[in-house]
Structure formats: C-alpha cells, structure tokens
Amino acid sequence: MARLQKLWRLAPVRAELQKKLAAALEISPVVAQILINRGIADEPAAKRFLFAGMEELGDPFQLKDVRKAVERIAAAMARQEKITVYGDYDVDGISASALLYQVLRRLGANVEYYIPERQSEGYGLNEGALEHLQQTGTGLVITVDCGISGNAEVRAVAGRLDIIITDHHQPPPELPPAYAVINPKQKDCPYPEKNLAGVGVAFKLCQALWQFFYGQGAILADYFDLVALGTVADIVPLTGENRILVRVGIEQLKSSPNTGLKALLTVCDLRPDQLDAGKIGFVLAPRLNAAGRLQHAAVGVELLITENTTKALELAHNLNEENGKRQTIEKEILQQAESLLSKQDMEQEKVIVLAGENWHPGVIGIVASRLVDKYYRPVVMISSKEGIGKGSCRSIPAFDMVAALEQCRDLLLQFGGHRQAAGLSVEASNIQALHDRLNAIAQQSLSEADYVPVLHIDALLTLPEINNAFIEQLACLAPYGMGNPGPVFACNHLVLAGIRKIGQDGKHLKLQVRTAGTAGEAVAWNMGEAAEGFCLNEKINLAFIPEINEWQGQSNIQLCARDICKTSAPDRDMVGQVYLTVKTAARRQNPTVISNQQIITAVQTLYNTRISEALVEKCLCILAEIGLLQMNLSNGNRAMILCPAPVQKLDLMQSPTFREGVQSFHFEEDVYGL
C-alpha cells in the first residue's frame, strides 16, 4: 500500500480579528491567528488560555458527591479504618493511585493501594479482589480512573465494604450502587470541566480533602507533577482546567521533589529544562506503562511513592528494561500483523481486524495505533488464548468504535471504552463474524473521504520568517496535546537541496531545503520509504512544526515534517523561467516549435530547477491565459507564437490555472468550529 496522501487544509486568515487580538494581547499576528484557528476568538478567552493559573481552578465541592465522599473519608481517618486506593494499571491510574495514596498518608490516614494484574484480573473492579480486600481489613475502597462500570462488583460486596468511585470514563445508564460516585461526566454533575483525566478527578478529591482539613482557602500545591504526568499520558484535551494542571505540573516537574520522578528522569537521560508535554508522553509515560503491560503496575506506583533514592533508581532501571522488552514484543507482533495484511486486499478492508495466538494483550493496543497511523483504517487487534480473544481497538475520527461495538453486542463477551479507543473480549469462533459485521457497519456509515487523513495547516510561512524569535513567541501556546495540537505551518515551492535516509534501517529522512537566499533543515520521522519519490532540486511543499534541535552541545532550528509533497502547481518564478526559455527559442524562430522535453532540459540547465512535464504544461497554459503566447498545432507539431509583452506589469492571478494552483489547499470557513 502506497504512502498515505494527506489532505492539507489551510485555516482561513481572519485579518481584522488577528490584528485586534495581536494588539490587545501584545502577541504576534501568527500567534493570534493560531488562537483563532483553535476557536479562541475574543480577548477574555485568549487571556484565560494564555495566562490562567491555579487561581482559575474550579471549586472541587462543585463535583457531585465530593462532600459526601470527604465526610466518609474523614470518618474512616478518625477511627483509623483501613482505606485502600484501587487504581488502574495505565499511567493515568498509576499516577492517580500514587497521588491519592500520598495525600491520604500525609493527612494521617491508614491507607494502602491495590492495582489489579492486567492479564489475570483485567481492567477495573473485580469481585475477587474486593473480597480479598474486605477480608484483610479494608473498610473503605476509593477507586481512581476506574469503577464507573462496576455495577455487579459493587453490588457483590454491598453492606460489607463501602466504595467511593472516582472516574472519568463515560458513565453507563445505571450507575454502580457505591457510597459516592465522583465523575464530572455524570449528567447531573454541575462541575463545568468535563474532560478531566482520572488523575484530574482524583486531584479534585484531594483538593476537597485539603480544604476540609485546612480551611476553604487552603491550596494543595505539591502534586501537580503527578497530575501532569497522568493527564498528558491519558491524552485528554489540554484545554480548560487540564491546560492549567499540565502547565503548572510541567514547571513543577522540572524541580520535582518526587524521588521516583527524579530517578526516572536520570534513567531516561532527560534534563529538567527539556521537559514538555511531548517528553512526558513519549519518554516518561511509556516506561511507566511498561510495568502494567508486561509485569505488574504496582512497580510504577512504588516508584512514584518511594522516598528512598537507591530503591527509586532500581525501580526506574527496571521500568526502562521492561520498556525495552515491550518494544521488542511490539516489533514482533507488528511484523506478524503486517504479514497477515499482505495477504488481504486493503482496498476492501474498511476495518482491519487481526487475531493472533498468544499475542501479548498488553502490547496489542500500541500495535493497533501503529496500524491506524499507517493505513488510516479502524483497527481491532485480538489476542486469542484457549478459545477466548481479548482485543484492543483504535479508530479514526469518523468511526465511533464504541457505537460500532454496540451493534456487535451479540457477538461479544464484553466491551467498553471511548470513541477512538476501546477494548473487548470475544469467543474465538466469533472473530470472523465480528470482522464482517464491523466492515459492513463501516461500509454503510463511512465515505471515501473519511479514509483520507486531514492535516490542518495553521498558516503559510516563508523560510526567512522561521527564526529563534518566532519559535520563542510560539512557546506561550504550550503545552500541546489533544485539543491544543502543536501549530503546523507550511512552506510552498521550496527547492529540495538534499535528501538522505537516517536512523536504523533508514526509517527516517533528513532534508535540506532552500528558497531565495535562505536555507533550512528538516527531519521527517518514519518517512524513509518516501525518499525514492523525490529528486534533488525539484520543488516541494513542506508541512512542519518548527523546533529547536539540540545535538552535541549545538542548537539549531529544525523543521519537524508532518508531510511532504511535490509541488503540483508552478510558482511565479517557474512560470517566468518557462517564459524566458520560450522567448530565447523565439529569438531564433517565431513562431517556434519546441517540445516540452526541450523546455525541461533548458530550464534545468539554465536555472538549476527540477521541473516535470506536467508543470511545463501548466506554465504554458498560464502564459497563454495571460496573453503572452499562443499555441497552435501545425503538422502534428505544436507551434508557439510569442506575443508582445504589454507595458504594464502582468498579474498572474488573471490566469484561472495559476489561481487554482495557489488555492490548491482546501479552505474551510470553520476549520475549528468557530
């Protein structure tokens, strides 16, 4: 399957609004335009987005059932009743467990934590674990990042064990009969921020506890590093309250007193000043996640709560080694998946459903994400063992995976999750039927356009505009993530001055680009296969995120490519070069007979510019449309008559062909829902 061609969609420029915001907030026009692209179109909203701090965090007691939960916890603390924090095995659940455990212990509670084992116990509450906790003295269980779907499990221990649920997943129609349920997504919960991660909801409970014991104005300010860690890792929107939590948390993480986090930074060879949301998501989080995927997530919690430096380093090294094992297993499963796909007609596979015996269930979700990135299809990866398949699902924006699984309920043993990420269990005998059903649903609900990835471009730039000062201006928009993606820019008609494969197996590309008087460097991760499609000195369009690259003590500006494509329309210079080539030939003979290949050779020789026959045709068409030449067929040959150039300067925009070329991006009136 060829490399996916993305649809570049350029945000419309709102010049007056851009100018107004830039002046009011003393920011650059480009930063103002990016805010507008993200739906932040008035001064108060822009100020909140750029400058809001901890004072803007909501009152935790607005959350439904928080007061009831706090009073129950306080009662347990007063009689030293054992409290167990029951978490999930991903980074969100690990960080939430560590957070609540440490706050309760700091307040004087008799507290322990419990994380289920991924393979034997699975996600969420399970009856056996609750029975064990009750029998070993726990009187109160507080869930973090799980429990909202545990109706049967909560009922099974009713009257013997009180359970407080804190969760952020979508509540089912019938809530568990728990002592208290804290989830901002409940229909009757008045808390305005609905997109908190599991650690964010746990933090609100901690805030409420802090205020209960120390007074309404008391600020719990010591654990934002853990909140940022879990929030970024869970890929919730980094807008509203999440943006504040992560921005403050990243700053705290740079000088964090947390012994485990400091050890993890050391093992990852990360300096505090290098930390941002990207480093959390792609360096720290995978190592913490590795514990829950391959062994037991309790290792991650232990790392985050220990105060022993030696133990912290041992645990951090252990997690680093586990992450290496995870990468090896992931690579093996990905190769097997690609082998299965090579035998299928990918044009017919609207939803990719793959199954393998004993694929590691903790890794198949990552492989599913890799396949979505490569093929831009919804993907279901299923690990079969003893007749039962456990699956991880990843989807594209247009396909609601949970809604689709709802239509397959009769084929499934269990399922749940989000629109673009879900999990399921299924009898192995029903996997083919599940494949057929999901493909039928996609065939009916999706159009061909839904299978084309869209790349949103914030603004067009020229190479000279991209300097250190410009990158510093963009910093006020961070942290980046879901809901606030890093701004993507595009440069058109760059000359490809150099291209080479880099990295293991030539997976990546290093590009040298130039325009009049300015050169630049770009790196294209995981695009090594595209190298053969480009030639030196041809014109390309580049979509990228600008960044500062540090290597061996040197810093330079690097364009991190999001996509590369050949220029499909000629620019002003190219039209001029073709005109001068024809004009030179016409001095010898007018009308002149000259082939496209002769023009290509002349342009490349005289101007050192790569040009294709298709672009020559467009240039000649443009010249004809603005009245500089006429083209006639004579005895099967094309004769060109050069027309006298008018005195006034010609406007290329009068050519429909040129106008279509410069407007080849897809404009939308409301790219981000303004």
N, C-alpha and C positions, 0 to 999 in steps of 0.2 A: 504494500500500500504506500503510495507516494506521500511525501511530507504534506501535512495539512496546510492548506492555504487559508489564512485568516482573513476575515472581513475587517478592514480598518475603518473605523467610524470616528470621524473628527467632530469634536464638540463645536457647536456654533459659537462664534465670537459675539458677545454682548458688550459692545464697546462702551456705551454710556454707563451701564451698570458696573463694568470693570473699572472704569475711570473713577466713578463715585466711591466704590469700595476701597480702591487703592489710596485715594486721597484721605478718606475718613480714618483708615486704619494704619496709614503710613507703611504700606506694603507695596511690593512691586506689582505692576499690572498683570504679570503672568501668575503670581500667587493669587491675586484677586480672581482671575479667570478660572483657576483650579477650584477655588471655593465655590464659584458659581456653578461649575460643572458638577459639583457634588451636592447641589441643591441648597447651598448656603448663600442666600441672595440678599440678605439685609444686614445692616450693621450690627444690631444686637446679637443675632445668631452667629455672625462671624466672630464677634468678640468672645462669645462663650466658647466657640470652637477653638479659638487660638489661645485664649488666656485663662479659661476656667481652671480653678484649683480645688483643693479639698473642701473649701467653703461651699462649693456648689453640690456636694454630695447630698443625696436625699435623706430625709429622716427615716431611720430604719423601722421605727414604730408604725410607719405607714403600711408596711407589709402585713398582710393578713396573717393572723395567728402568732406574730412575733411576741407580743406581750404575754400571751398565754404560754408560749414556749419558754420565755425568760423566767417567768414565775415558777414554772415546773423545774427548770434547771437550778434556780436559786434554792428551791426546797430540797432538791437532791444534795446540793452542796452543804446545806445546813446540817443534814444528818449523815453526811459522808457516804451517801448511797453511791455505788459504783456506776459511773456513766461510761458507755462505750460509743466512740465515734465510729460509724460504719461507712466506709468510703468505697469509691470505685478504683479500678486499677489503672486508669489513664492518668496523664499529668494533672488534669483538672481535679480528679478525685484525690490523687496523692497530695497535691498542694493544699486542697481544702481540708483533708484529714489532718495534715501537719499544722495548719493554721488553727483550726478549732481545738485540737489537742493542746497546743501550746498556750492558747488564750485561757482555756479552762484550767489547765495546770497552774498558770500564773495567778488565776483568781482563787486557787486553793481547792479545786475540785479533785475528787478521787476518780481519775479518768484513765482509760485505756483506748486503744483503737483496734479496728478489725478491718482487714481488706480481704475480700474473697479471692480464692485462687482461680485464675481465668479459665483454665481448661476443665477443672473438675467441678467448679461451682457456678461458673458463668457470671454474667452481669447482674448486678442489683441484689436485692434481698433474696435470701433463700432460707427456707424453713429450718433446715438442719443447723445452719449457723446460728439462727436466732434461738433455737432450743438450747444449743451449747452455751450461748452467752447467758441465757436465763439460769441455766443450771450451775454456772460457775460464778454466780453472784451479781450479775448486772441487773440493775433495776430500771435503767433508762437508756435507750438507744437513740442516738441522734445520727441520722443519715446525712451524708453530703454527696451531692452530684448523683444521687440515685434514690429509688424508693417510691417515686410517684406512681409507678405501675404495679406496686407490690400489694394489691388488694388481698389476694389469697394468703400471702405470707404474714401480713399484719393480722389478719383475722385468726390465723392459726395460733397466735400467742396472745390474743386479746385476754385481758384480765390478769395476765401473768407478767407482762412486760409492756411498759409504756414506750411508745415510739414517737419521736419527733422527726418529721421528714423535712429536709431542706433539699430542694432540687430545682433544676431549671429546664428540664425537658417538658415537652407538651403534655399536659395532664389528660388522662383518659376521661370519658364521660362520667364514670363513677370513681371517686377518689377513695384511697385506702382509709379505713376507719382508724386512723392514727390519732394520738393525743393532740397533735398540732401538725398542720401542713403549711410549710412556708415555700411558696413558689409564685413569683410575680406573674406567671402566665395563667394563673387561675382567673377565671372570668370575673370573679367578684373581688379580686385583689386590687386595691387602689394605687399601688406603688407605680409611679409613672415609667420607670425604666424596666422594660420587659425583656431586655436582651442580656441580662447578667449571665455570666458563666456559673457553673456550680460553685466555684471558689468565691465568686462575687456574692452569691446568696449566703454562703457560709460567713463571709465577711460582714454582711449586714446583721446577721445574728450576733456576731462578735461585737459589733458596734453597739447594738442594743444592750448586750450584757454589760459592756463597759460603762454605758450611761446609767444603767440600772444601779450599778455598784458605786460609781464615782460621780454621779450627777449628770444632768442633761447636757451640759456644755463640754463634758469630758471627751477628749479626742484620742482614739486608738490609732496611733501613727507609726507603729513599729513593724507592721507586717505587710506593707504594700508590695514588697519584693515578691512574696509568695502569691499575692493576688495577681500581680502582673504575669508571673510565670504561668499560672493556670489559665488565665484569661486569654493570653496570646496562644497558648497551646491548644485551646479548645475552639479556636477560630470563630469566635463570636464577633459581631460587628464592633469595630473600635471607634464607636461614636458615643455621644452622650456620656453617661457615667462610666462606661467601660474605658473611654478615652482618658478620662481623668485618672482612673485607677491604674491604668497601664503607664501613663506618662509619669505620674508620681512614683510608681513602682520601679520603673527603669532607673530613675535617678537614685532611688534608694538602693537598688541592686548594685549600683556602681561602688557603693561604700557599705554594702550589707554586713551587719554583724553576724549573719547566719553562718555558722561554721561549715555546714554542709554545702551551701551555695558557693562559699569561697573555695572549698576544696574542688567542687565541680568546675569552676572557672579555671583553676590551676591545671586540672587534668585535661581540659579542653584547650589549654594554651590561649585563653582569652584574657585580654587586658580589660579592666573595668571601663576604660574610655571607649572601647569598641562595642559596648553593649547597645543593642537596639532591639526592636521587636523581631527583626529578621534573625538575629543571633539567638534569641530565645527560642523562636520557632524551629530553626533548622540546626542548631547546635546543642543547646541545653535540653530542650524537650525530647528529642529522640533518645537521648541517653536515659532520661527518667522513664520514658515509655518502654524502653527495652526491658526493664525489670518486670513489668506486668505482662509483657509479651512472651518472654522466654522462661522466667523463673517465677518470682513472687514479688508483687508490687510493694510489699512491706519493706523491701530494701530501699526503695525510694523514699518512703515515709521516714525510715530510720535515718537516712542521710539528712533530711530536712529538719529533724528534731534533735539530732545529737549535738552535744557541746564539746565532744572530745575530738581534737584535731586529728590525731592518729587514726581513730576509727573512721572519721569523715573521709580521709584520703583513701583508706582501704575500700570503703563503700563506693567512692567516686571512681576509683580504678576498676572495681568490679562492674559497675554500670557501663563504663567505657568499653570493657571487654565484651560485655553482653551485647552492646550496640554493634560491635564488630561482627559477632556471631549472627545477629539479626540481619545485618547487611548481606552476609554470605547466603543465609537461608532465603532471603528476599530475592537475591540474584538467581538462585537455582529455581525457585518457583516461577519467576518471571520468564526464564528461558523455557520452562515446560509449558507455560501458558502461551508463549509465542509459537512454540511448536504446534500446539493444538490449533491455534488461529491460522497457521499457514495452510491448514487443510480445509479451511472454511472460506466461503465466498463472503468477503467482508462487506460487499455492497448489499447483501441480503440480511446481514446480521444487524438489525436495528437495536437490539440489546444483546450485549455479549454475556453469555452465561457459560462459565467454565467450571469443571469439577475435577478434583484430583484426590487420589487416595492418600490420606495422612499428610496433606499439606498442613503446615503449621498454622493453626487458627489465629495465632497472634500476629501473623505477618501478612495474611492474605488481603487485609484491608489496604495495606500500603501498596501491594501489587495492583489491586483494583484501581487505586488512584493513578498509578503509573500508566495503566492501560487507558484510562479515561483521557489523560493528558495526550497520549499518542494517537488514539483513534477517535476521540471525541464522540464516544458512544457510552450509554449507561452500561455499567459492568457489574456482574454478580460473580464473585469468586467463592466456590464452595469446597470445603474440606470434608471428605467422606471418611467415616470410620465406623465399622460394624453396622452398616446399613443406615446410618444417620449422617446427614450433611449439615455442617454449620457454615453459614455464609456471611460474607461482608459485601455490602453493596455501595457503590459510588455512582453518582449520576451527573448529568449535565443540567443546566438551569431550566431547560424547557420540560424536563421529565421529572415529575414528582414521584420519587421512588416509593415512599410510604403509601401514597394513594394507589400506586400500581400494585403493591404487595397486598393491599386491602382487597383488591379484585382477585387475588390469588389465595385468599384466606383458606379456601377448602383444600389447597394443596400443601399448606404449611403447618408445621407444628407450633411455630412461634415466630413473631417478627416485631420490629419496632425501630424507632429512630427518627431521623429528620428527612426533609425533602431530598437532600442530596447525599445523605449518608445514613445507611440503615444496616441492621443485622437480621438474620433469620436462621431458623432450623427447619429441615425438611427431610422426609424419608428419601433415601437414595433413589428409590423406584419412581419418585415423582419429579426428579430433576429435569428430565426431558420435557415433561408436561409443563413445568414452570418456565422453561426456556421458550416453549411455543406460545404460552399464554402472554408472557411479557413482550415477546416480539409482536404478537397480534395487537396488544394494547398500544405499543409504540407506533405501529403501522397506522393505526386509526387516529392517534392523537397528535403525532408529530409531522411536520412538513419537512421538506428537504432543507429549507433554510435553518431549521432548528439544529441541523447537524453541522453547521458552519460556525466555528468559534469566532466570536466578535472581539476585536481588540479596540478598546476605547482610547482615542488619542486626545490628550488634553489641549495640546497646542502645537503648531508648527514652529520650528526654530531654525536658525541658521547656525552653522558651526561656530562662528565668532561669538555668538551670544552665550555659549556654554563655557563659563569660566568659574573660578573658585567663588567669586562673589555671588553668582547666580545660584550655585549649589548651597551656599550658606543661607540664602534667602528662603530656599525650599524647606529648610530644617524646621521652620515653625509649623509645618503641616504634619510632621511626625507626631506620634507613632503611626506607622502604616500597617494595614491589615484589612481583613474583611470589612466592608462598609466605608473604608478610607484607604483605597489602594494607593500605592506609590504612584506619583504622577508620571504618565507616559507621554513622551514627546516624539516627534517625527522630523527628520530632515529629508528633503527631497533632492533628487538629482546629485547625489554625492558620487564622486569618482572612486571606484574601488581600486585603491593603490596597492593593496596587499591582502592576501588571504592564506591562512595555513591552519592545519589541524593541530590541536594541542590536547594534552591530557591523556589518560590511559585509553588505549585503543582509538585515539583520535576522535573522542566523543564530542569535543568542543571546537569552536573556531575562534581564531584571533584575526581581527580585520584592521587594516589601515585604510582610512578614508580621507578624502580631501575635497575641498572646494576652493574657489579662487583665494589664494593667499593664506589658507588655514588648513591644517591637518588635524586629524583626530584618530583615536584608537578605540576599538570596540571589541567586546568579547560576547560570543554567542554560545551559551551553555546548551549542551545536548543537541546541537545543530550540526555536528560534524558531517553527517550524511549529506548535507546540502552543498558541501564545498564544490563538488563536481559541476554543479549547475551554474556556477559563476565564473566569469573570466576577468582577468586584470584589465583595468582601465575602462570597464563598462560602467554605466550609470546605474546606481541602485537607490532605492528608498529604504530608510532605516528607521524602525520604531524602537525606542530605547528608554531606559531610566538612567539618568546621569548619576555618577557616584565618584567618590574619591577612593582610588585603589592604593593600598599601601603594600609595598613589597620590598623586602630587604632594606628597610630604612628610607625608601624613596616613596613619595606621594605623587600621584598624577591623576588627571581626570580620565575616567573610563566610561564609555557608553555601554551599559549592560543591555544587549539587544533583546527585544521581545519578539521581533520578527524582521526578516529581510526579504525584499522582493526586488526584482528587476524593474527599472523604470519602464512603465508601459506607455508613457506619453512623453514626447520631446519637450525640453525646456527651451527658453528663448535663445540660449547660446547655440543649442543644437540646430535649431531652425536656421539661425544665422550662418552656421558652418556649412550646411547643405546649400544655402543660397549662394554663398561665396564660391563653393565648388562648381555649381552650375554656371555661375557668372564667369568663372575662369575658363570653363569649357566654351562658353558662348562667345568669348573674345576671338576664338579661332573659327567658330561657325555658329551663326544664329539664323534660323533655328538650328539647334544642336541635337544630335542623337547620342544619348548617354545612358548606359544601363545602371540599374541600382547597384550592381556589384562594383562598377567603376566609381560610383559616388561613395560607397562604403570604403573602398580602398583609398580614395583620395582624402576622405575625412579622417580616417585613422592615421594616414601618413602625415598629413599636414597639421592635424590638431591633437594627435595622440589621444583620441576619444573613441571608445568602443561604441559601435552603432550597428543595430540589426537592420535587416531589410524591411521589417515591419515598421521600424521607426523612420527609415528613409521615406517609405510610402506616406506616412503621416506628415512628415516635413514638407514633402512635395505638395500634398493636399492643402496644407496650411498656406503655403506660398501661393497656390492657385486661388484659394479663397480670399486672400487679401489683395489679389491683383498684381502680384509680382511676376507670375509666369502663366503661360497657357500650355496645356499638354494635348497633343494630337497624335493619333495613330497613323503612320504612313508606311504602307507595305509591310505591316506586321511589326514595325518598329515604332517606339514612342519618340516623337519629336517634341522638344520643349522650346517654346518661344519666350525669351526673356522680355518682359515688359518694362518700359521706362519707369524708374522709381519716382514716385511723387516727391514734391519738395517737402511737404510736411511729414513728420515722423509717423510711421505706421503703427497702428495699435493691433497687436496680435490677438487681443480679445475679440476682435471683429470676426475672427475665424471660428466657426462652430466646432471644428475639430480640436483646435487649441483650447477653446473654452471648456470643452468636455474633458480634455486631459487634465487641466489644472483643477477641475472639480471632480476628479475621479474618486475622491474619498466619498463615503456615504454620510451625508449630513442628516442629522435628526433634530427636529425642533426642540425636543425634550429628552436629551440623552440620559439625564439622571433624574427625570421625573419632576422637573420644576413646574 
